[in-house]
Amino acid sequence: MVGALLLGLLAAPVGAARRLTSRLYRGPALAVGLAVGEMRAGLALSYAVPALPPSFAVVSTAIAVYAMAVVIRRPPRRVGQARRSRMMRHEYLKAHN
């Protein structure tokens, strides 16, 4: 149970932050903010529904936030990726012509 809670609070906020920002310093700050918000929301949900275990509520909230981040925005492209792909295409065409 503790492992699932740790994995849910480590992987889901970082994945969501990665999808929502491409800035170096905003990513970790956003991940921490998401993790704290998901923890509070999950505990509040567990308090509101007494039959719901806290660990399940917290991890479910984290997964829901990640799913919303996936729907909202795809992963940002890395800087220079488009230029590299153009260069590779140019080199390929040059070699095969």
Secondary structure, DSSP 4 states (H G I P E B T S, - for coil): -HHHHHHHHHHHHHHHHHHH---TTHHHHHHHHHHHHHHHHHHHHHHHSTTS-HHHHHHHHHHHHHHHHHHH-PPPPPTTHHHHHHHHHHHHHHHT-
